[in-house]
């Protein structure tokens, strides 16, 4: 009698929607590709264009060269600034050197920059909610003179602020933070400084908000959640936090399928999958296909919003 082949156990996958690339990331990647088409290789890029090694390595293969600072790029080749935004000193230096530069800053990050400038012009000190050292925060703080902006990361940081009654205040926010976490910090700021000014519309971007809402819905129904994204991606790390806060006991950040520890899925009947705003859909497909080699998989999409946002390319690339 032949040995019976073991039937793989069932795994239900709930796929969060929206997930993955947002309009700002789509635009940033396309800017590098169009710059390579227009100017030829190499095109230099200051910092990772988005926080994802797969995306960065794909662009490197096409002729992009990633550098940490402007002084690592030659004067006679184009340079692209990453989607996270840059301090004003960076384009000023590029202009001084007569470099061709293309700004791939996400328009929603640029909106925060313009708001900060407006508040500064109108005499307000800006309190920025964000993570110290994150490129977006460095870029936003670099829009104003030193000392014109104060960074807070937590509610306890708000308690340490010591502005006097003569200081008029405004607040701004890194675009990729957790909506729920930021709400607590904002509440503390408004409680302490009731006259603090804020943006007409919340700074946390639509894509971050949408991905967190979808991740929350999936996590409420799942035994475990995989968030596909990079360890230095703020919005991806926040999705892990959101899944935990939604009551999912197991939520883990993975970069791609070969990161999966299959023992992590022992006892898991329903797996939620989402991806940060800088993770391409090909990595989601890769993870689902890997799961299909270990389990009898069924996939259901859980869609909480449909996105149709598109951002225009810089004029230098469409002229």
ChimeraX commands (.cxc) that place a marker at each C-alpha (Angstrom):
marker #1 position 0.00,0.00,0.00 radius 0.5
marker #1 position 1.41,3.43,-0.98 radius 0.5
marker #1 position 2.16,5.98,1.72 radius 0.5
marker #1 position -0.50,8.72,1.89 radius 0.5
marker #1 position 0.78,12.19,1.10 radius 0.5
marker #1 position 0.21,14.56,4.01 radius 0.5
marker #1 position -2.31,17.27,3.15 radius 0.5
marker #1 position -1.02,20.73,4.04 radius 0.5
marker #1 position -3.07,22.46,6.67 radius 0.5
marker #1 position -5.33,25.31,5.69 radius 0.5
marker #1 position -4.23,28.94,6.05 radius 0.5
marker #1 position -6.64,31.78,5.43 radius 0.5
marker #1 position -4.88,34.96,4.30 radius 0.5
marker #1 position -6.56,38.34,4.78 radius 0.5
marker #1 position -4.95,40.85,2.45 radius 0.5
marker #1 position -5.28,44.46,3.58 radius 0.5
marker #1 position -6.30,47.12,1.10 radius 0.5
marker #1 position -4.95,49.69,0.60 radius 0.5
marker #1 position -1.38,48.44,1.08 radius 0.5
marker #1 position 2.02,49.03,-0.46 radius 0.5
marker #1 position 3.06,51.89,-2.73 radius 0.5
marker #1 position 1.36,55.25,-2.22 radius 0.5
marker #1 position 1.19,58.05,-4.79 radius 0.5
marker #1 position 4.24,59.82,-3.29 radius 0.5
marker #1 position 6.39,56.69,-3.52 radius 0.5
marker #1 position 5.14,55.91,-7.04 radius 0.5
marker #1 position 6.11,59.43,-8.07 radius 0.5
marker #1 position 9.55,59.27,-6.40 radius 0.5
marker #1 position 10.50,55.98,-8.08 radius 0.5
marker #1 position 9.20,57.23,-11.44 radius 0.5
marker #1 position 11.26,60.43,-11.03 radius 0.5
marker #1 position 14.48,58.39,-10.75 radius 0.5
marker #1 position 13.50,56.22,-13.76 radius 0.5
marker #1 position 12.59,59.28,-15.87 radius 0.5
marker #1 position 15.80,61.05,-14.85 radius 0.5
marker #1 position 17.79,58.01,-16.04 radius 0.5
marker #1 position 15.88,58.08,-19.35 radius 0.5
marker #1 position 16.42,61.80,-19.82 radius 0.5
marker #1 position 20.01,62.24,-18.62 radius 0.5
marker #1 position 21.42,58.72,-18.92 radius 0.5
marker #1 position 23.31,56.84,-16.21 radius 0.5
marker #1 position 24.56,57.54,-13.70 radius 0.5
marker #1 position 21.95,59.62,-11.92 radius 0.5
marker #1 position 22.81,60.26,-8.27 radius 0.5
marker #1 position 20.21,60.06,-5.51 radius 0.5
marker #1 position 20.69,61.65,-2.09 radius 0.5
marker #1 position 19.64,59.04,0.49 radius 0.5
marker #1 position 17.42,56.04,-0.28 radius 0.5
marker #1 position 14.70,57.37,-2.60 radius 0.5
marker #1 position 12.25,55.42,-0.40 radius 0.5
marker #1 position 12.95,53.10,2.52 radius 0.5
marker #1 position 13.03,49.76,0.74 radius 0.5
marker #1 position 16.14,47.80,-0.26 radius 0.5
marker #1 position 14.35,45.94,-3.08 radius 0.5
marker #1 position 13.36,49.24,-4.69 radius 0.5
marker #1 position 16.81,50.78,-4.15 radius 0.5
marker #1 position 18.63,47.77,-5.61 radius 0.5
marker #1 position 16.26,47.70,-8.62 radius 0.5
marker #1 position 17.09,51.34,-9.35 radius 0.5
marker #1 position 20.81,50.73,-8.80 radius 0.5
marker #1 position 20.64,48.03,-11.47 radius 0.5
marker #1 position 19.28,50.68,-13.88 radius 0.5
marker #1 position 22.11,53.12,-13.16 radius 0.5
marker #1 position 21.09,55.06,-10.04 radius 0.5
marker #1 position 23.87,55.77,-7.54 radius 0.5
marker #1 position 22.78,56.40,-3.96 radius 0.5
marker #1 position 24.86,58.71,-1.77 radius 0.5
marker #1 position 24.50,60.00,1.77 radius 0.5
marker #1 position 25.39,63.61,1.08 radius 0.5
marker #1 position 25.74,66.04,-1.81 radius 0.5
marker #1 position 29.53,66.18,-1.55 radius 0.5
marker #1 position 29.67,62.52,-2.66 radius 0.5
marker #1 position 28.12,63.42,-6.04 radius 0.5
marker #1 position 29.95,65.14,-8.94 radius 0.5
marker #1 position 28.88,68.58,-10.18 radius 0.5
marker #1 position 28.23,67.39,-13.72 radius 0.5
marker #1 position 25.64,64.64,-13.07 radius 0.5
marker #1 position 21.99,65.06,-12.05 radius 0.5
marker #1 position 20.97,64.40,-8.46 radius 0.5
marker #1 position 17.54,63.47,-7.10 radius 0.5
marker #1 position 16.40,64.32,-3.57 radius 0.5
marker #1 position 14.47,61.56,-1.80 radius 0.5
marker #1 position 10.72,61.43,-1.14 radius 0.5
marker #1 position 11.30,62.27,2.54 radius 0.5
marker #1 position 12.35,65.86,1.81 radius 0.5
marker #1 position 15.58,67.73,2.48 radius 0.5
marker #1 position 16.67,70.77,4.50 radius 0.5
marker #1 position 16.78,74.03,2.53 radius 0.5
marker #1 position 20.58,73.97,2.72 radius 0.5
marker #1 position 20.69,71.00,0.31 radius 0.5
marker #1 position 19.10,72.59,-2.81 radius 0.5
marker #1 position 20.97,75.82,-1.96 radius 0.5
marker #1 position 24.26,73.95,-2.13 radius 0.5
marker #1 position 23.20,72.20,-5.37 radius 0.5
marker #1 position 22.42,75.61,-6.90 radius 0.5
marker #1 position 25.78,76.99,-5.75 radius 0.5
marker #1 position 27.48,74.11,-7.57 radius 0.5
marker #1 position 25.30,74.57,-10.70 radius 0.5
marker #1 position 24.06,70.99,-10.39 radius 0.5
marker #1 position 20.97,69.68,-12.15 radius 0.5
marker #1 position 18.75,68.56,-9.29 radius 0.5
marker #1 position 15.29,67.03,-9.19 radius 0.5
marker #1 position 13.24,67.19,-6.00 radius 0.5
marker #1 position 11.25,63.98,-5.41 radius 0.5
marker #1 position 9.89,65.17,-2.04 radius 0.5
marker #1 position 6.36,63.85,-1.56 radius 0.5
marker #1 position 3.91,66.73,-2.14 radius 0.5
marker #1 position 2.27,65.95,1.21 radius 0.5
marker #1 position 5.63,66.41,2.96 radius 0.5
marker #1 position 6.13,69.65,1.00 radius 0.5
marker #1 position 2.76,70.80,2.33 radius 0.5
marker #1 position 4.07,70.40,5.90 radius 0.5
marker #1 position 7.17,72.39,4.92 radius 0.5
marker #1 position 5.06,75.27,3.56 radius 0.5
marker #1 position 2.87,75.27,6.66 radius 0.5
marker #1 position 5.93,75.48,8.91 radius 0.5
marker #1 position 7.28,78.39,6.85 radius 0.5
marker #1 position 3.93,80.21,7.08 radius 0.5
marker #1 position 3.78,79.80,10.85 radius 0.5
marker #1 position 7.36,81.07,11.15 radius 0.5
marker #1 position 6.55,84.14,8.99 radius 0.5
marker #1 position 3.57,84.86,11.22 radius 0.5
marker #1 position 5.74,84.76,14.33 radius 0.5
marker #1 position 4.88,81.33,15.73 radius 0.5
marker #1 position 7.29,78.78,17.15 radius 0.5
marker #1 position 6.59,75.36,15.59 radius 0.5
marker #1 position 6.31,72.18,17.66 radius 0.5
marker #1 position 6.96,69.21,15.37 radius 0.5
marker #1 position 5.64,65.77,16.32 radius 0.5
marker #1 position 7.99,63.16,14.88 radius 0.5
marker #1 position 10.89,60.76,15.33 radius 0.5
marker #1 position 14.31,62.27,15.89 radius 0.5
marker #1 position 16.78,61.48,13.12 radius 0.5
marker #1 position 14.18,60.34,10.59 radius 0.5
marker #1 position 14.99,61.89,7.18 radius 0.5
marker #1 position 11.56,63.52,6.95 radius 0.5
marker #1 position 12.01,65.17,10.35 radius 0.5
marker #1 position 15.53,66.34,9.45 radius 0.5
marker #1 position 14.14,67.82,6.22 radius 0.5
marker #1 position 11.20,69.53,7.91 radius 0.5
marker #1 position 13.28,71.03,10.71 radius 0.5
marker #1 position 15.72,72.24,8.05 radius 0.5
marker #1 position 13.04,74.47,6.49 radius 0.5
marker #1 position 13.36,77.00,9.33 radius 0.5
marker #1 position 16.29,78.72,11.07 radius 0.5
marker #1 position 17.84,76.76,13.90 radius 0.5
marker #1 position 15.85,77.13,17.12 radius 0.5
marker #1 position 12.58,78.00,15.35 radius 0.5
marker #1 position 11.19,74.49,15.74 radius 0.5
marker #1 position 11.03,72.06,18.68 radius 0.5
marker #1 position 10.68,68.29,18.21 radius 0.5
marker #1 position 8.48,66.16,20.48 radius 0.5
marker #1 position 8.19,62.37,20.22 radius 0.5
marker #1 position 5.98,61.47,23.19 radius 0.5
marker #1 position 3.38,62.82,25.61 radius 0.5
marker #1 position 6.13,63.05,28.24 radius 0.5
marker #1 position 8.13,65.31,25.88 radius 0.5
marker #1 position 5.13,67.67,25.82 radius 0.5
marker #1 position 5.22,67.83,29.63 radius 0.5
marker #1 position 8.84,69.03,29.45 radius 0.5
marker #1 position 8.09,72.02,27.20 radius 0.5
marker #1 position 8.55,75.36,28.93 radius 0.5
marker #1 position 7.29,78.06,26.56 radius 0.5
marker #1 position 6.24,81.25,28.30 radius 0.5
marker #1 position 2.98,83.14,27.79 radius 0.5
marker #1 position 4.51,85.46,25.21 radius 0.5
marker #1 position 5.37,82.63,22.77 radius 0.5
marker #1 position 2.73,81.91,20.14 radius 0.5
marker #1 position 2.81,78.28,19.00 radius 0.5
marker #1 position 1.84,76.07,16.08 radius 0.5
marker #1 position 2.19,72.34,15.57 radius 0.5
marker #1 position 3.10,70.14,12.61 radius 0.5
marker #1 position 3.46,66.37,12.25 radius 0.5
marker #1 position 5.69,63.89,10.45 radius 0.5
marker #1 position 3.41,62.40,7.79 radius 0.5
marker #1 position 4.05,58.70,8.55 radius 0.5
marker #1 position 3.18,58.47,12.24 radius 0.5
marker #1 position 0.55,56.32,13.94 radius 0.5
marker #1 position -2.78,58.14,13.86 radius 0.5
marker #1 position -3.77,56.89,17.33 radius 0.5
marker #1 position -0.39,57.61,18.93 radius 0.5
marker #1 position -0.26,61.11,17.46 radius 0.5
marker #1 position -3.79,61.88,18.70 radius 0.5
marker #1 position -2.57,61.47,22.30 radius 0.5
marker #1 position 0.38,63.83,21.76 radius 0.5
marker #1 position -1.85,66.41,20.06 radius 0.5
marker #1 position -4.34,66.21,22.92 radius 0.5
marker #1 position -1.53,66.83,25.43 radius 0.5
marker #1 position -0.27,69.81,23.40 radius 0.5
marker #1 position -3.73,71.38,23.17 radius 0.5
marker #1 position -4.38,70.76,26.84 radius 0.5
marker #1 position -1.14,72.49,27.82 radius 0.5
marker #1 position -1.29,75.24,25.18 radius 0.5
marker #1 position -4.98,75.80,24.25 radius 0.5
marker #1 position -4.15,78.55,21.72 radius 0.5
marker #1 position -1.69,76.43,19.70 radius 0.5
marker #1 position -2.37,76.66,15.96 radius 0.5
marker #1 position -2.57,73.59,13.72 radius 0.5
marker #1 position -2.98,72.75,10.05 radius 0.5
marker #1 position -6.43,73.03,8.46 radius 0.5
marker #1 position -6.13,69.37,7.53 radius 0.5
marker #1 position -4.17,66.79,9.55 radius 0.5
marker #1 position -0.53,66.35,8.47 radius 0.5
marker #1 position -0.54,62.54,8.64 radius 0.5
marker #1 position -0.95,61.62,5.00 radius 0.5
marker #1 position -4.01,59.93,3.51 radius 0.5
marker #1 position -1.97,56.85,2.57 radius 0.5
marker #1 position -0.63,56.37,6.10 radius 0.5
marker #1 position -4.14,56.78,7.52 radius 0.5
marker #1 position -5.67,54.38,4.97 radius 0.5
marker #1 position -3.03,51.70,5.47 radius 0.5
marker #1 position -3.40,51.88,9.23 radius 0.5
marker #1 position -7.20,51.57,9.00 radius 0.5
marker #1 position -6.93,48.52,6.73 radius 0.5
marker #1 position -4.25,46.93,8.93 radius 0.5
marker #1 position -6.43,47.46,12.00 radius 0.5
marker #1 position -9.43,45.77,10.35 radius 0.5
marker #1 position -7.33,42.80,9.23 radius 0.5
marker #1 position -5.59,42.48,12.61 radius 0.5
marker #1 position -8.93,42.30,14.42 radius 0.5
marker #1 position -9.71,39.11,12.49 radius 0.5
marker #1 position -6.24,37.51,12.31 radius 0.5
marker #1 position -4.15,35.26,14.55 radius 0.5
marker #1 position -0.95,36.81,13.14 radius 0.5
marker #1 position -0.02,39.68,10.81 radius 0.5
marker #1 position 2.94,40.11,8.47 radius 0.5
marker #1 position 3.81,43.70,7.59 radius 0.5
marker #1 position 6.03,43.77,4.52 radius 0.5
marker #1 position 8.43,46.69,4.73 radius 0.5
marker #1 position 11.88,47.88,5.69 radius 0.5
marker #1 position 13.15,48.16,9.27 radius 0.5
marker #1 position 13.97,51.85,8.67 radius 0.5
marker #1 position 10.49,52.60,7.26 radius 0.5
marker #1 position 8.52,54.62,9.78 radius 0.5
marker #1 position 5.12,53.92,8.24 radius 0.5
marker #1 position 5.82,50.16,8.08 radius 0.5
marker #1 position 6.86,50.02,11.74 radius 0.5
marker #1 position 3.70,51.92,12.68 radius 0.5
marker #1 position 1.62,49.22,10.92 radius 0.5
marker #1 position 3.10,46.62,13.28 radius 0.5
marker #1 position 2.14,48.84,16.23 radius 0.5
marker #1 position -1.38,49.27,14.84 radius 0.5
marker #1 position -1.82,45.50,14.48 radius 0.5
marker #1 position -0.74,44.91,18.08 radius 0.5
marker #1 position -3.01,47.68,19.35 radius 0.5
marker #1 position -5.92,46.18,17.41 radius 0.5
marker #1 position -5.55,43.01,19.50 radius 0.5
marker #1 position -3.51,40.75,17.23 radius 0.5
marker #1 position -1.09,38.83,19.49 radius 0.5
marker #1 position 1.49,38.27,16.73 radius 0.5
marker #1 position 2.51,41.03,14.34 radius 0.5
marker #1 position 5.88,41.06,12.65 radius 0.5
marker #1 position 7.78,43.21,10.16 radius 0.5
marker #1 position 9.40,41.23,7.33 radius 0.5
marker #1 position 11.30,42.55,4.31 radius 0.5
marker #1 position 10.44,39.67,1.99 radius 0.5
marker #1 position 9.50,35.97,1.87 radius 0.5
marker #1 position 12.92,34.60,2.78 radius 0.5
marker #1 position 12.67,36.42,6.14 radius 0.5
marker #1 position 9.76,34.24,7.26 radius 0.5
marker #1 position 10.32,31.92,10.21 radius 0.5
marker #1 position 7.65,29.32,9.45 radius 0.5
marker #1 position 7.45,28.22,13.07 radius 0.5
marker #1 position 6.00,31.70,13.75 radius 0.5
marker #1 position 2.83,30.49,12.03 radius 0.5
marker #1 position 2.40,27.40,14.26 radius 0.5
marker #1 position -1.21,27.41,15.41 radius 0.5
marker #1 position -2.12,30.31,13.08 radius 0.5
marker #1 position -5.32,29.73,11.12 radius 0.5
marker #1 position -5.77,33.27,9.77 radius 0.5
marker #1 position -2.83,35.40,8.63 radius 0.5
marker #1 position -3.16,39.09,7.86 radius 0.5
marker #1 position -0.80,40.57,5.28 radius 0.5
marker #1 position -0.19,44.23,4.57 radius 0.5
marker #1 position 2.70,46.30,3.22 radius 0.5
marker #1 position 4.16,49.68,4.06 radius 0.5
marker #1 position 3.86,52.58,1.61 radius 0.5
marker #1 position 7.37,51.98,0.24 radius 0.5
marker #1 position 7.00,48.20,-0.34 radius 0.5
marker #1 position 6.16,47.13,-3.92 radius 0.5
marker #1 position 3.33,44.70,-4.65 radius 0.5
marker #1 position 5.78,42.13,-6.06 radius 0.5
marker #1 position 6.97,41.47,-2.48 radius 0.5
marker #1 position 3.37,40.86,-1.34 radius 0.5
marker #1 position 2.90,38.35,-4.17 radius 0.5
marker #1 position 6.19,36.68,-3.21 radius 0.5
marker #1 position 5.05,36.21,0.42 radius 0.5
marker #1 position 1.66,34.78,-0.61 radius 0.5
marker #1 position 3.33,32.34,-3.03 radius 0.5
marker #1 position 5.76,31.24,-0.30 radius 0.5
marker #1 position 2.82,30.61,2.04 radius 0.5
marker #1 position 1.25,28.51,-0.72 radius 0.5
marker #1 position 4.24,26.15,-0.64 radius 0.5
marker #1 position 3.69,25.44,3.07 radius 0.5
marker #1 position -0.10,25.62,3.44 radius 0.5
marker #1 position -3.38,25.16,1.60 radius 0.5
marker #1 position -3.96,28.89,1.15 radius 0.5
marker #1 position -7.13,30.88,0.52 radius 0.5
marker #1 position -6.83,34.64,0.03 radius 0.5
marker #1 position -9.48,37.25,0.85 radius 0.5
marker #1 position -9.05,40.99,0.35 radius 0.5
marker #1 position -10.21,43.32,3.12 radius 0.5
marker #1 position -10.61,46.74,1.47 radius 0.5
marker #1 position -11.36,49.77,3.62 radius 0.5
marker #1 position -10.64,52.51,1.05 radius 0.5
marker #1 position -9.90,52.92,-2.66 radius 0.5
marker #1 position -7.14,55.35,-3.61 radius 0.5
marker #1 position -6.96,57.27,-6.88 radius 0.5
marker #1 position -4.44,59.98,-6.00 radius 0.5
marker #1 position -1.77,60.88,-8.55 radius 0.5
marker #1 position 0.98,63.48,-8.21 radius 0.5
marker #1 position 2.51,65.32,-11.17 radius 0.5
marker #1 position 6.16,64.90,-12.09 radius 0.5
marker #1 position 8.59,67.86,-11.84 radius 0.5
marker #1 position 8.61,70.03,-14.96 radius 0.5
marker #1 position 12.26,69.29,-15.72 radius 0.5
marker #1 position 11.27,65.68,-16.53 radius 0.5
marker #1 position 8.18,66.34,-18.64 radius 0.5
marker #1 position 9.32,69.32,-20.72 radius 0.5
marker link #1:1,2 radius 0.2
marker link #1:2,3 radius 0.2
marker link #1:3,4 radius 0.2
marker link #1:4,5 radius 0.2
marker link #1:5,6 radius 0.2
marker link #1:6,7 radius 0.2
marker link #1:7,8 radius 0.2
marker link #1:8,9 radius 0.2
marker link #1:9,10 radius 0.2
marker link #1:10,11 radius 0.2
marker link #1:11,12 radius 0.2
marker link #1:12,13 radius 0.2
marker link #1:13,14 radius 0.2
marker link #1:14,15 radius 0.2
marker link #1:15,16 radius 0.2
marker link #1:16,17 radius 0.2
marker link #1:17,18 radius 0.2
marker link #1:18,19 radius 0.2
marker link #1:19,20 radius 0.2
marker link #1:20,21 radius 0.2
marker link #1:21,22 radius 0.2
marker link #1:22,23 radius 0.2
marker link #1:23,24 radius 0.2
marker link #1:24,25 radius 0.2
marker link #1:25,26 radius 0.2
marker link #1:26,27 radius 0.2
marker link #1:27,28 radius 0.2
marker link #1:28,29 radius 0.2
marker link #1:29,30 radius 0.2
marker link #1:30,31 radius 0.2
marker link #1:31,32 radius 0.2
marker link #1:32,33 radius 0.2
marker link #1:33,34 radius 0.2
marker link #1:34,35 radius 0.2
marker link #1:35,36 radius 0.2
marker link #1:36,37 radius 0.2
marker link #1:37,38 radius 0.2
marker link #1:38,39 radius 0.2
marker link #1:39,40 radius 0.2
marker link #1:40,41 radius 0.2
marker link #1:41,42 radius 0.2
marker link #1:42,43 radius 0.2
marker link #1:43,44 radius 0.2
marker link #1:44,45 radius 0.2
marker link #1:45,46 radius 0.2
marker link #1:46,47 radius 0.2
marker link #1:47,48 radius 0.2
marker link #1:48,49 radius 0.2
marker link #1:49,50 radius 0.2
marker link #1:50,51 radius 0.2
marker link #1:51,52 radius 0.2
marker link #1:52,53 radius 0.2
marker link #1:53,54 radius 0.2
marker link #1:54,55 radius 0.2
marker link #1:55,56 radius 0.2
marker link #1:56,57 radius 0.2
marker link #1:57,58 radius 0.2
marker link #1:58,59 radius 0.2
marker link #1:59,60 radius 0.2
marker link #1:60,61 radius 0.2
marker link #1:61,62 radius 0.2
marker link #1:62,63 radius 0.2
marker link #1:63,64 radius 0.2
marker link #1:64,65 radius 0.2
marker link #1:65,66 radius 0.2
marker link #1:66,67 radius 0.2
marker link #1:67,68 radius 0.2
marker link #1:68,69 radius 0.2
marker link #1:69,70 radius 0.2
marker link #1:70,71 radius 0.2
marker link #1:71,72 radius 0.2
marker link #1:72,73 radius 0.2
marker link #1:73,74 radius 0.2
marker link #1:74,75 radius 0.2
marker link #1:75,76 radius 0.2
marker link #1:76,77 radius 0.2
marker link #1:77,78 radius 0.2
marker link #1:78,79 radius 0.2
marker link #1:79,80 radius 0.2
marker link #1:80,81 radius 0.2
marker link #1:81,82 radius 0.2
marker link #1:82,83 radius 0.2
marker link #1:83,84 radius 0.2
marker link #1:84,85 radius 0.2
marker link #1:85,86 radius 0.2
marker link #1:86,87 radius 0.2
marker link #1:87,88 radius 0.2
marker link #1:88,89 radius 0.2
marker link #1:89,90 radius 0.2
marker link #1:90,91 radius 0.2
marker link #1:91,92 radius 0.2
marker link #1:92,93 radius 0.2
marker link #1:93,94 radius 0.2
marker link #1:94,95 radius 0.2
marker link #1:95,96 radius 0.2
marker link #1:96,97 radius 0.2
marker link #1:97,98 radius 0.2
marker link #1:98,99 radius 0.2
marker link #1:99,100 radius 0.2
marker link #1:100,101 radius 0.2
marker link #1:101,102 radius 0.2
marker link #1:102,103 radius 0.2
marker link #1:103,104 radius 0.2
marker link #1:104,105 radius 0.2
marker link #1:105,106 radius 0.2
marker link #1:106,107 radius 0.2
marker link #1:107,108 radius 0.2
marker link #1:108,109 radius 0.2
marker link #1:109,110 radius 0.2
marker link #1:110,111 radius 0.2
marker link #1:111,112 radius 0.2
marker link #1:112,113 radius 0.2
marker link #1:113,114 radius 0.2
marker link #1:114,115 radius 0.2
marker link #1:115,116 radius 0.2
marker link #1:116,117 radius 0.2
marker link #1:117,118 radius 0.2
marker link #1:118,119 radius 0.2
marker link #1:119,120 radius 0.2
marker link #1:120,121 radius 0.2
marker link #1:121,122 radius 0.2
marker link #1:122,123 radius 0.2
marker link #1:123,124 radius 0.2
marker link #1:124,125 radius 0.2
marker link #1:125,126 radius 0.2
marker link #1:126,127 radius 0.2
marker link #1:127,128 radius 0.2
marker link #1:128,129 radius 0.2
marker link #1:129,130 radius 0.2
marker link #1:130,131 radius 0.2
marker link #1:131,132 radius 0.2
marker link #1:132,133 radius 0.2
marker link #1:133,134 radius 0.2
marker link #1:134,135 radius 0.2
marker link #1:135,136 radius 0.2
marker link #1:136,137 radius 0.2
marker link #1:137,138 radius 0.2
marker link #1:138,139 radius 0.2
marker link #1:139,140 radius 0.2
marker link #1:140,141 radius 0.2
marker link #1:141,142 radius 0.2
marker link #1:142,143 radius 0.2
marker link #1:143,144 radius 0.2
marker link #1:144,145 radius 0.2
marker link #1:145,146 radius 0.2
marker link #1:146,147 radius 0.2
marker link #1:147,148 radius 0.2
marker link #1:148,149 radius 0.2
marker link #1:149,150 radius 0.2
marker link #1:150,151 radius 0.2
marker link #1:151,152 radius 0.2
marker link #1:152,153 radius 0.2
marker link #1:153,154 radius 0.2
marker link #1:154,155 radius 0.2
marker link #1:155,156 radius 0.2
marker link #1:156,157 radius 0.2
marker link #1:157,158 radius 0.2
marker link #1:158,159 radius 0.2
marker link #1:159,160 radius 0.2
marker link #1:160,161 radius 0.2
marker link #1:161,162 radius 0.2
marker link #1:162,163 radius 0.2
marker link #1:163,164 radius 0.2
marker link #1:164,165 radius 0.2
marker link #1:165,166 radius 0.2
marker link #1:166,167 radius 0.2
marker link #1:167,168 radius 0.2
marker link #1:168,169 radius 0.2
marker link #1:169,170 radius 0.2
marker link #1:170,171 radius 0.2
marker link #1:171,172 radius 0.2
marker link #1:172,173 radius 0.2
marker link #1:173,174 radius 0.2
marker link #1:174,175 radius 0.2
marker link #1:175,176 radius 0.2
marker link #1:176,177 radius 0.2
marker link #1:177,178 radius 0.2
marker link #1:178,179 radius 0.2
marker link #1:179,180 radius 0.2
marker link #1:180,181 radius 0.2
marker link #1:181,182 radius 0.2
marker link #1:182,183 radius 0.2
marker link #1:183,184 radius 0.2
marker link #1:184,185 radius 0.2
marker link #1:185,186 radius 0.2
marker link #1:186,187 radius 0.2
marker link #1:187,188 radius 0.2
marker link #1:188,189 radius 0.2
marker link #1:189,190 radius 0.2
marker link #1:190,191 radius 0.2
marker link #1:191,192 radius 0.2
marker link #1:192,193 radius 0.2
marker link #1:193,194 radius 0.2
marker link #1:194,195 radius 0.2
marker link #1:195,196 radius 0.2
marker link #1:196,197 radius 0.2
marker link #1:197,198 radius 0.2
marker link #1:198,199 radius 0.2
marker link #1:199,200 radius 0.2
marker link #1:200,201 radius 0.2
marker link #1:201,202 radius 0.2
marker link #1:202,203 radius 0.2
marker link #1:203,204 radius 0.2
marker link #1:204,205 radius 0.2
marker link #1:205,206 radius 0.2
marker link #1:206,207 radius 0.2
marker link #1:207,208 radius 0.2
marker link #1:208,209 radius 0.2
marker link #1:209,210 radius 0.2
marker link #1:210,211 radius 0.2
marker link #1:211,212 radius 0.2
marker link #1:212,213 radius 0.2
marker link #1:213,214 radius 0.2
marker link #1:214,215 radius 0.2
marker link #1:215,216 radius 0.2
marker link #1:216,217 radius 0.2
marker link #1:217,218 radius 0.2
marker link #1:218,219 radius 0.2
marker link #1:219,220 radius 0.2
marker link #1:220,221 radius 0.2
marker link #1:221,222 radius 0.2
marker link #1:222,223 radius 0.2
marker link #1:223,224 radius 0.2
marker link #1:224,225 radius 0.2
marker link #1:225,226 radius 0.2
marker link #1:226,227 radius 0.2
marker link #1:227,228 radius 0.2
marker link #1:228,229 radius 0.2
marker link #1:229,230 radius 0.2
marker link #1:230,231 radius 0.2
marker link #1:231,232 radius 0.2
marker link #1:232,233 radius 0.2
marker link #1:233,234 radius 0.2
marker link #1:234,235 radius 0.2
marker link #1:235,236 radius 0.2
marker link #1:236,237 radius 0.2
marker link #1:237,238 radius 0.2
marker link #1:238,239 radius 0.2
marker link #1:239,240 radius 0.2
marker link #1:240,241 radius 0.2
marker link #1:241,242 radius 0.2
marker link #1:242,243 radius 0.2
marker link #1:243,244 radius 0.2
marker link #1:244,245 radius 0.2
marker link #1:245,246 radius 0.2
marker link #1:246,247 radius 0.2
marker link #1:247,248 radius 0.2
marker link #1:248,249 radius 0.2
marker link #1:249,250 radius 0.2
marker link #1:250,251 radius 0.2
marker link #1:251,252 radius 0.2
marker link #1:252,253 radius 0.2
marker link #1:253,254 radius 0.2
marker link #1:254,255 radius 0.2
marker link #1:255,256 radius 0.2
marker link #1:256,257 radius 0.2
marker link #1:257,258 radius 0.2
marker link #1:258,259 radius 0.2
marker link #1:259,260 radius 0.2
marker link #1:260,261 radius 0.2
marker link #1:261,262 radius 0.2
marker link #1:262,263 radius 0.2
marker link #1:263,264 radius 0.2
marker link #1:264,265 radius 0.2
marker link #1:265,266 radius 0.2
marker link #1:266,267 radius 0.2
marker link #1:267,268 radius 0.2
marker link #1:268,269 radius 0.2
marker link #1:269,270 radius 0.2
marker link #1:270,271 radius 0.2
marker link #1:271,272 radius 0.2
marker link #1:272,273 radius 0.2
marker link #1:273,274 radius 0.2
marker link #1:274,275 radius 0.2
marker link #1:275,276 radius 0.2
marker link #1:276,277 radius 0.2
marker link #1:277,278 radius 0.2
marker link #1:278,279 radius 0.2
marker link #1:279,280 radius 0.2
marker link #1:280,281 radius 0.2
marker link #1:281,282 radius 0.2
marker link #1:282,283 radius 0.2
marker link #1:283,284 radius 0.2
marker link #1:284,285 radius 0.2
marker link #1:285,286 radius 0.2
marker link #1:286,287 radius 0.2
marker link #1:287,288 radius 0.2
marker link #1:288,289 radius 0.2
marker link #1:289,290 radius 0.2
marker link #1:290,291 radius 0.2
marker link #1:291,292 radius 0.2
marker link #1:292,293 radius 0.2
marker link #1:293,294 radius 0.2
marker link #1:294,295 radius 0.2
marker link #1:295,296 radius 0.2
marker link #1:296,297 radius 0.2
marker link #1:297,298 radius 0.2
marker link #1:298,299 radius 0.2
marker link #1:299,300 radius 0.2
marker link #1:300,301 radius 0.2
marker link #1:301,302 radius 0.2
marker link #1:302,303 radius 0.2
marker link #1:303,304 radius 0.2
marker link #1:304,305 radius 0.2
marker link #1:305,306 radius 0.2
marker link #1:306,307 radius 0.2
marker link #1:307,308 radius 0.2
marker link #1:308,309 radius 0.2
marker link #1:309,310 radius 0.2
marker link #1:310,311 radius 0.2
marker link #1:311,312 radius 0.2
marker link #1:312,313 radius 0.2
marker link #1:313,314 radius 0.2
marker link #1:314,315 radius 0.2
marker link #1:315,316 radius 0.2
marker link #1:316,317 radius 0.2
marker link #1:317,318 radius 0.2
marker link #1:318,319 radius 0.2
view
